[in-house]
Amino acid sequence: MSTNAIEILETTKQDWIEAGLCLQSLRQKGIALPVTDALIVAIVLPHTVPVLTIDKHFEHLSVDTIAS
């Protein structure tokens, strides 16, 4: 099996900051989401990779998703 099959994306301090800003913006609109969802988006956005999910929270986030 190739070790390049799945890329591991590291979490940075900036990812946490972006996740917090995202959550703050959504809360001002009356939308409360788990911090984990916002963090996932903050991590994947710079890499332009979709998120495999059936979680409806991601409909409020600006990320491409793939439903399983």
Secondary structure, 3 states (H helix, E strand, C coil): CCCCCCCCCCCCHHHHHHHHHHHHHHHHCCCCCCHHHHHHHHHHHHHCCCEECCCHHHHHCCCCEECC
